Amino acid sequence: MILGFLNLLVLNFVGLILQKNKAGVKFLLLLQEKQDLLKQNLDKITLLSIPSRIIRVFSRNRVYGFFSFSLSCVIVLGDKINVYEKPYFKAVVFSDFIDILLYFFGIFIVGNILIEVIEHYLLTLQSISIRKRWWFVAFVLLVLLWLPYVLVFYPGILTPDSFTSLLQAKDLSLLYNHIPVAYTLMITFFTRIGWFLGDSNFGVFLFSIAQVLIVAGVLSYLAYWVRIKTGKAVVACVVLLFYGLNPVVAMYSITMWKDVIFSAGIVLLCLFLFDVALENGKVLGENPKMIQLCILFAIVCFGRNNGIYIVVFCWLLLLLSYKCVRKKILLWGGSTIVVIVLIQGPGYKICGINQANFAESVGIPLQQISYAVINDETFTETEKIFLENIIPIKTIEEDYSPVSVDNIKFNVKFDNSFLEQNKAGFVKMYFKLLPKHLSSFVKAYLLSTSGFWKVNETGLVVAQGIYENDMGIYSVDCLKKLTNIDMKEEISVKIAQFQHSPIIDVGIMVWLVFLYVIVCFKQRQSWKTYLVVPLICSWITIMIATPVFAQFRYVYYYHLMLPVVCIMFFVKRGDKK
């Protein structure tokens, strides 16, 4: 009886939604047939039959069942975490297991219905010819829609990370690869024009304009790409307006963060890999396409330090997937990767450009060890001495925060030189501590990465204005100056509203991508998963070495790819392919 009631409830709920869409009528009729059949047999359903029915349904959808269970655990476990105050990790109680089961059944049932809806409305991918004028018009529209933000926040949005880049731009002898050198040199080109003219603001403004044009070019191309693939102008226009009317995208386009250009590169790589998979890799037999792939590899690698790992994985995937062009992928892709590694390694060293410190790559291990320390767990004398040489244990107890490892690695008492000289010793100690402090290490890991998997956790989304500085750069509301219209308050309100929107929620976006992968395999359209390979690879690198528990900009590419992922749920490759 209970199972029957739940099914009726879910069917009616979906029906209310689909009744608002003519395209849903056909599916409603199908559901109605099932509902009538269920009503006729409702009296035959007993509590004893429920387990066997659940097992039968689960056995046919084991992968989605595992996804539903994992997401249920994440939702419940996420509620146990609080990075801002103790206790950081609340105890798990029996009622939590009941909650997991309830979430599991809800997600499993509703999800299976949604997957069935998608199955009934799959569209065949098109490859229609659209004039590039459409792309140009879309580009101009995005620039015009973002223009008020450019004027209100002239010369751009600058945070402490931005000023680190500006200091290096002013004195290139300070260059180091923690913030990608290529990005810093791009900033240098524009800001030095301003400094030459005696106007620091103007140099920053030139950079902001350049970044706006780059981002607008990429996102208008994305809308153009959707127009070609779906053959539907309405869908492409909706995607375009998603970016044009989105205050987060507009603000990021004028923010001096390396993540903006990097995310644009990831978007282009995602679209390119989808196109390659659509044609079964045959397009890589053309030299222009291989050149495009190599350029995209370079953009991603020089865009952020984790880019090389993303590129290597994508290269290996292509190498294993497409035998017909394997030699070409091996030669072109492999050569590009070797050149990039030589530039970023020996090349930077010859130029006197320092690499990021070892502490940058062991942020999570530092947090795990610190968590064990604050919980008064046992350490041997040798371990204590080694740890004291890095940072005093008392300092860890006073300054540890699950929010960020910066409290530890940037602490004045942190001996970075000792850690650099004893990298092997640190790694050895970490793996020796791991089995002894496994529970604390797992909890610390979940705390340190919670903003990248937990639902309803985003951290800082958008910065506004210019942080206090001694470089003579300050914010001017040019729109108010020119027209006497004050839009700053209105923009702040819009951003605050977006802060709590599902389309900004990192956890939701990450789990949606995992669901997309499962649905692609269920549709027997596994080639579609190439669309999200760069997203997942980049997310994995963040989960390995994030310095902060949540940072929306680190996974900004998920937000940019959100409309495309949602659309590609509903497409399939034509039979001729």
N, C-alpha and C positions, 0 to 999 in steps of 0.2 A: 504493500500500500504506500509506504513512504517513497520508494523509488518511483512509483507511478505518479504520485503527487508532484515530485520534483521535476519529472520530465514534462508534465503538463504545465507546470509553472514556467519552466524555461521556454517551452514552445510558444506559450502565449506572450511572454516578454519579447522574444524575437519577432513575433508576429506584429506587435504594436509598432516596432521600429520599421519593419519592411513595408507595412501598409502605407507609409508616407512616400514610398518609392514605387513607381509603376513597374520598375524592373524586378521588384520583389514579389509580384503577384504570382508568377509561375512557381517560385519556390514555396510560397505560402500554401498553394494548393497541395504541393507534395507533403508539406508538414501537416496539413489538415487531414490527409489520408492516414498518416501515421498516428495522429492524435485520435481520430475516430476509432482506429483499430485498437489503440491503447485503452480507450474508454470501454470498448466491448469486452476487453479481457482483464480489466482492472480488478474485478472481483476474484480472478484466478491468481493474482499476484500475492504471495505471502512473504512474510519476513524471512522464512527459510530459503526462499528462492533468490533473495537479494545478493548474497555473497557469490553464488554461481554466476549470476548475470553480470555482476561487476567484473569477475575474473575473466569471463568471456570477452567483454568489451575491452578490458585492459590488455588481454593477450593479443588482440588485433591492433592495438595502438600502444605498444610497449614503450616506444621512443617518446611519444607525446606524453605517455603516463609518467615516464621518468622526468620529463620537463616539468609537468604539473606538480609532481612531488617536490622537485628541487625548488621551484618558484614558491611553493607553499612554505617550505623550510626557510627560505630567504625572507619572506614576509614576516614570519613569526620571529625568526632570529634577529631580524633588523630592529624589531621593537625592543629587543633586550639590550641594544647598544646605545650608549650615550657618551660621546667623545668629549663633552664639555665639563662634566663633573662626575665625581665618584658616587656610587660604583659605576665604573665604565661598562661593566658587563654584568647584567642582572642574572641571577640564577635561573636555570630552566626548571620549570615545575610541571606536574602531570597535566594540568589544563592546557599547557602549550602543545602537547601531543594531540589533544582533542582539536585544538585550533588548526593544527597542521592538516588533520584529516578533513575538517570542514572546508578549509581552503582548497585542499586537493580535489575533493568531489566537485566543488563549485567551478574551479578552473578547468578540470577535466571534462565536465559535462558541457559547459558553455563553449569551451575551446573546440570541442569536437563538432558542435553545431556550426560555429563560425568557419571551421575548416570545410564543412560540407557546403556552406554558402559559397565560399570561394571556389570550390570545385565546380559549382553550377554556373559560375559567371567568369570563367577563364576566357581571356581575349587572345587571339592570335597576334603575335608581334608583327608589326608592319616594317617596311623599309621604303617609305614613300620619299619622293623628292620634294624638299622644301627649300625655297630660296633663302640664301643666307641673310637676305634683308630682314627676315623674321627675327633672326638672332640679333642683328644690329638694333632693330626697334626695341627688342626686349632689353638689350644692354642699356640703351638710352633711358628707357622707362625706369630701370633700377637706379641709375645714377640720379635721375630727377626725384625719385621717391626718397632717396637717402640724402639729398642735398640739404634739407632743413637741419639734419643732424650735424652735417659738416659745418654749417653756419653757426648753429647754437653752441657747439663745443669746439669752435676754432681755438687752437690749430689742430687739436686732436685729443685723444684720451691717453694720458701718461701715468704709469704706476711705477713703483720702485724698480721693477724689472726693466721698464722702459728706460729709466735713467741709467741703469747699468750699461745698457746698449749705447746710450748717448755719450757716456763717459769714455767708452772704448772708441766711439766714433770720433771724439775730439782728440784722443791720444791713442793711435793704433798700436803703440807699444804695449798697451794694456790688453790687447786682444787675447781671449781664451775661449775655448770651444764649449763652455757650459751653455752660453747662448750662441747658437750656430753662427759661425764666422760669416757665411754668405748673407745671412739676414742683417748682421751688424754692418757689413760693407754696403748693403743696399741703403740702410739708414744713413751711413756716412755720406754717400753720394748726394743725397738731398739736403741733409742738415748742413753740410759744409757750404752749400750755396747760400743758405741763410746766414751762416756765420760770416761768410765773405762779404755779404751785403750789410752786415751789422744788425740783422734781425733774426734772432733765434726762433721766434714764433713762425716766421715765414718758411724757414727750412723744414720745421716739423710739419707745417701745413702742406708743403710740396710732397713730403713722404705720405701723409694721410691721403692726399688726392691720388697718388700713384697706387696705393693699396686699395682704395675704393674702386679704381678702374680695373685692377687685377681681379678683385673679388666679383665685381659686377660682370666682368667678362666671363669668368668661370661659371657663375650661377645662371647667367642668361644662356650660356651654351648648354648647361644642364637642362633648362626648360626647352630649348631647341631640340635637344636629344630626345626628350620625352615626347615632343611633338612628332618627331620622325618615327619613334618606336611604336607609339600607340595609335598614330594616325588621327588623334583627336585634339583639336585646337583648344577645346574647353579644359581638358585635363592639363595641358601645358600652361595655359593661362592661370589656372588655380595654383600650380607649382610656382609660377613666376610671382604671383601676388603673395604667396607664402613668404617669399624672401623680401619682396618689396615693402610689405606692410609689417614686417617682423622687426620690432625695435631692437631685439638682441642682435640680429644679423647686421642691422644698420650701425649699431654701436660698435660691434666688433670690426666692421670695415674701417673705422677710424681710430682703432685702438692699436698702439704700438706693442704688439705681442707677437712672438714668433709663431704662435699656434694658429694665427689667422691664415698666413700664406701656406703653412704646412697643411692645414685642413683643406684648403683649396686644391693643393696637390694630391691629397688623398682622394678627394672627390673625383678628380680627373682620372686617377689610376683605377678607381672602382668602375667607372663608366667604360674605360678602355678594356678592362678584363672581362666585363660583361659582353662587350662586342666581340672579343676574341672567342669566348666560350660559345656565343651564338653561332659563330661560323666554324665551330669545331677546330679552332686554331689555324685554319687555312690562311687567314689574312696575314699571319705572321710570316708567310712566305714572301710578302711584298716588302721591299726595302724601306719605303716610306713608313710603313707600320712599325717596323723594327726600330727605325730612328725615333719614332714617337714614344715607343716603349722605353728606349734608353734615356730619352729626355725626361720622361716621367720618373724613372728610377733616380735620376740625378736630382730632380726637384725634391723628391721625398727624402732622399739621403741627406741633402744639404739643408733641408727644412727643419729637421730636428734630429737629435742624436740617436733616437731609437729608430730612425728611418732605415738604417742599413739592415736591421733585422727584418723589418717588414719587406723590404726589397728582396733580400735573400730568400725568404720563404716564398714570395710570389714567383720568383725566378725558378726555384726548385719545383713548385707546383706546375708551372707551365712546361718545364722540362720533362716531368713525369707524365703529363697529361697528353701531350701532342707529339706523337712519334713522327708524324709527317714533316714536322719542321724542327725536330729536336737539335740537329746540328747547328741550325741558324740561331736558335735560342741559346744554345751552349756558347757559341762564338760571340754573338753580339751582347747578350745579357751578361755572360761571364766576364767579357772584356770590360764592360762598363763598370761592373762591381769591383773588379781588380783596380781599375784606374781610380775609382772613388776612394777605395781603402788606402791606396798609395798617397793620394792627396791629403786625406784626413789624418793619416799616420805620419810617415816620413816627411811628406810635403809640409804639413803644419809645423813639424819639429824644426825643419830647415829654416822656416820663416820666423821661428821664435814664438809660435802660437802655442800656448799651453793647452793641454787636454784638461777635461773636468777631473776634479779630485776623486780618489778612490771612495771617499765618504759618500759621494753623490750616488754611487752604484750600490751601496750597502745600507741605504736608508732604512729599509724594512728590518734587516737583521739587527741594526742598532736599536730600533724601536722594540723588537722582541726581547733583546737582552735587557733593555731598560725596564720593560714591563715586569720581567722576572725579578729585577732588583727591587722595584717599588712594592712588590708583593712578598718581600723578605724571604725569598727562596734561597736555598743553600748553594754556595759557591765554594770551591776549594781555594786554598790560600794562593796557589799558582794562578788560578783564574782571576781572583780578586786583584792580585798584583798587576796582571796584564791589563785588566780593565781600568785600574787606577792610573796606569800610564797613558791611557787614552783620554779618560775623563774621570774625575773623582766620583766615587759612588754616592757620596753625600749630595753632589751637584745633580746627579741623575734623580735622586729622591726628591729634590726641591724643584727641578725644572722640567721633568718629563711631562709631556702632553701627547695624547694619541692624535691630536689634531695635525701635528706636523713634527717631523724629525729635526726641523730647523732649530728647535730649542736645545737640541743636543749637539748637532754637527757645527752650528754657528755660535756655540757657547764660547765665551772668552777662555774658559778652562779646558776646552777641547783641544787636544794635541794632535793636530792633523799630520804633522811631520812624522810622529811616531807611528801613526796608522799607515802612512804611505810606505814607511820602511819595513813594516811588519804585516803586509797584506796576507801572506801565506799563514802567518801565525793567527791572524784574526779569523780567517776562514776555518782553520783547524779547530780553534776554540769554539766557533759557532756550531760546527757539526758535532763536537763533543758535548756541548750543552743541549743540543736539540732533543735527544731522547730523554734526558733528565728533566727538562722543563717543557715537555711537549704540549701540555695543556695550556700553559701561559703563552708559549710561542704561537699556538693556534689562535688564541684569543687576541693576542697583540696583532697578528696578521689581519684578522677580521676587522679589528678596530682601525688599523692603518689604511685599509683599502675599502672601508664600508661605503664611502661615497661613490664608488664605481660599480657596486652591485646591489646596494640596498635601495629599495623602492622608497620614494619620497625623501631623498637626500641629494642636494645639489651643491652645497657650499656656495662660494662667491660665483655669481653668474656674470655680472656686468660691473665694470668700474665706471665711474662718472667723473669728468673733470680732470684736473691735473694735480698730482700730489705736490706738496710743498717741496721746493727745490732752490738751489743757489745758482742755477744756470740761466736765470732771467727768462724762463718760459712760464707763461701764465695764460689762463683761460679768458677768452673774450666771447661774449654772446653777440656775434655779428648780426644775427637775425633781428634781435631786439634793437640793436643800434640802428639798423637800416630801416626797419618797418615799425618799430615800437611794439612788436608782437612778442610776448613772453611764452615760449613753448617749453622751456626747461622743466617747469612743474608738471606739465601734461606728459612729457616724455618719462619723467621719473615715476609717475603714477602707472603708465603703461608697462614700464619695466617691472615695477612691483607686482602688478597683476600677472605678468608672464612668469615671475619667479615661482609661482605655485601652480603653473600649468603643467599638465602631463607631457607636453611636447618639449619641456625643458628638463624633465625628470630623467637623470642619467640612468638610473636603475631600470625604468620603464623602457627607455630606448635600447639599452643593452639586451634586455630580455626579449624585446620585440625582434631584434636581429637573430637571436637564437631560435625563436619561434619561426622566423622566415626560413631559416636553414632546414628545420624539421619539415615544414610545409612543402618546401621545394622537393625534398626526397619523397615525401608522401605523394606528390603530384607526378613523380617520376620525371622531374625536370631539374635534376641535381646540378646541371650546368649553370642554373641561375644563381647558385651559391657563390660563384666567382665575384658577383657584385659586391659581396660583403667581406671577402677575404681580407683586404687591407684594413677594414674596420676592426675585425676580430683580432688580427695580428697586432695592431697597435694597442688595442685594449689589453691584450696579454702582456705586452711589454710594460704597460702602466701598472698592471697588477703585480709585476715582479719588482719594480723599482720606484714606485711613486713616493715622493717626499712628503706628500700631504694626503690626508684621508679623503678629501673631496675637492675637486677643482674642475668646474664645468669646461673651462677652456682647454684642458688636457684632452678632452674627448669631444671637442666642438664639431668635429667631422660627423659624428653620429647625428647631431642636430641638422646639419646641412644635408645629409643623405636620407633623412626621415621621410620626406615626401616620395622619393624614388623607391625606397624599400616598400612603402605601403602600396604603391602602384604595382610594383613587380610581383606582389602576392597574386595578382589577378591576370598575369600574362603567361602565355605558353609559346613554345616555338612551333611554327607551322610544320605540317607533315613532310613537306619537301626538304626540310633541313635534316 
